[in-house]
């Protein structure tokens, strides 16, 4: 009986290997499926550790989450080349903005995430099982993107919390995933928040994933991701009238950096 199960399991694994070699669609589906399962199982284990160590929802849990997620890259053959980590070393709170490409961004985020840093995410993420639980425990700030007034109220509270708890806040100003190798126009919420709190903006740029990850072509292989943390942009003395210029300046700088890191002409 045991031999029969062993032979059956071996046959299934061989079949999956052959299908992965012959079909990019199967290869992509299996790798994404494994990534999702890995996220769910790891989230459950990390949630238990967070509750045991820190007792509940707190930004301190991000250290545990970070340690767990940083192991994911080894399963998928991804390498990170990071430059500019010293630019996170600012006194007091800050707004960190980065480009947002795919569900794999979590690995890139945790590769460089500084201490006392929380993310802003859409409210729907709370309802994603163990993944929703772990990001809740990590202190992620949830906003309702369908309600402008609600989002503004949350951001106003974030500004107060940043100052009180000396937090850095990580925002994706594109507002949604974008795996085109370029940037979508930035939404201004993060920059309004920075000006309101009079804290610096720290841009973080990840090179394009398109050489190893592209859902449209069922591409998902190993690869290298270049990450660059750019110097902080000060907002002291700026007012709401300066938000558009601040947003445009950050967009231009990040877009030029994205093209450079990705080896693409600007």
C-alpha positions, 0 to 999 in steps of 0.5 A, spaced: 500 500 500 505 504 502 509 503 495 503 504 491 502 511 494 509 512 493 509 510 486 503 514 485 506 520 488 512 520 484 508 519 477 504 525 479 510 529 481 513 527 474 507 529 470 507 536 473 514 537 472 513 535 464 507 540 464 511 545 467 517 544 462 512 544 456 507 549 458 508 556 460 501 557 463 502 551 467 508 553 470 505 560 472 499 557 475 503 552 479 508 557 481 503 562 483 499 557 487 505 555 491 506 562 492 499 563 495 499 557 499 506 559 502 503 566 504 497 563 507 501 557 511 507 562 513 502 567 515 498 563 520 505 561 523 507 568 524 501 570 527 501 565 532 508 567 533 506 575 533 501 573 539 505 569 543 511 575 543 507 581 542 500 579 545 496 583 539 496 588 534 503 592 534 508 595 529 513 591 533 510 584 529 513 587 523 520 584 525 517 577 525 513 578 519 519 581 515 524 575 518 519 570 515 517 573 508 525 574 507 526 567 506 521 567 500 526 569 495 530 562 496 523 558 494 523 562 487 530 564 485 530 571 486 536 576 488 535 583 491 541 588 490 539 594 495 542 601 495 541 607 499 539 603 506 542 609 509 537 614 507 532 611 511 536 613 517 532 620 518 530 623 525 523 622 526 517 620 522 517 620 514 513 618 508 516 612 504 513 611 497 514 606 492 512 603 485 507 597 486 508 592 481 505 585 483 503 580 488 510 579 489 511 586 492 511 583 499 518 580 498 521 586 496 517 590 501 520 586 507 527 586 504 528 593 506 523 595 511 525 599 516 523 599 523 517 602 526 514 602 519 507 601 517 504 600 511 497 603 508 493 598 504 486 597 502 480 595 507 479 589 503 486 586 505 483 584 512 478 579 509 484 575 506 484 569 511 491 568 515 494 573 510 489 579 512 490 576 520 498 577 519 497 584 516 492 586 521 497 584 527 503 588 523 499 594 524 497 596 517 493 602 516 487 600 512 483 605 508 476 605 504 479 607 497 471 607 495 470 613 500 474 619 499 472 622 505 473 616 509 480 615 506 481 623 508 479 622 515 484 616 516 490 620 513 488 625 518 489 620 524 495 617 521 498 624 521 497 624 529 499 617 530 506 618 526 508 624 530 506 620 537 509 614 535 515 616 531 512 612 525 514 611 518 508 610 513 509 606 507 505 608 501 504 606 494 502 612 490 500 609 484 494 606 488 494 599 484 499 594 481 502 596 475 506 591 471 508 595 465 515 597 466 513 604 467 509 608 473 502 610 473 500 617 475 501 618 482 495 619 487 496 625 492 494 622 498 501 620 501 504 627 499 498 631 502 500 627 508 507 628 508 506 636 508 500 636 513 505 632 518 511 636 515 515 630 515 520 628 509 518 623 503 523 618 502 522 615 495 524 607 494 524 604 487 524 597 485 527 595 478 521 592 473 519 585 474 517 584 467 524 580 465 522 574 470 514 576 471 509 577 467 502 574 468 500 576 461 505 572 458 505 567 463 512 568 465 514 567 472 522 565 473 528 566 477 531 573 477 534 579 480 531 585 483 534 592 484 532 596 489 534 603 490 532 608 496 533 615 494 535 621 499 529 624 503 525 630 500 524 635 505 517 638 506 518 643 512 515 649 510 511 647 504 503 648 504 497 644 501 499 649 495 505 645 494 503 638 494 502 638 486 509 640 485 512 635 490 508 629 487 510 631 480 517 632 483 517 625 486 514 622 480 519 624 475 525 622 480 522 615 481 520 614 474 528 616 471 530 611 477 526 606 475 528 606 467 535 606 470 535 600 474 531 596 469 536 598 463 531 602 459 532 608 456 528 614 459 
